[in-house]
């Protein structure tokens, strides 16, 4: 088995486990950018802040999703004592 085959197998097995968290990271980062863009809009009517309010809510939800996805993705590594862990 060549090195390329070993790396491909490793990436595929890791990718199956990490598909959900990676998707959550992508959705959260996209929602965060859209939310920040909505917050940065300047309405033509100073009393009309609907888009800014929507942007604030979207930004907060995206931040919570991003934190959760990073936490979940970080937990996918090897446990203590397993081969390849930093502790052993």
Steps between C-alpha positions, in 0.01 A plus 500: 500500500650831395513813711234664283261210560559517876435876506187459285364233736576716803331806348190301397453345844554838668273671249207269577519584869560869442239559229239640740731736688660618175158574354407688819821704472418589141139597577599697811776693327274585206216607731746707703616689191142559384396613848789742527418633155140562605613675817724726291219614271389858536123524453360790299250565780671531842192352670504186282743266674341168401800382299743607772297313762489193276876528452559517876291188563663314211847598621431378853356170379794452264747564782333238720501251213863579423605448862311170513649381171854586609443322830362189325770500232770533766358199687549273197869449574643191669428440867780492755703181476408425140768469236588841364382703797730768634490368854640155424 
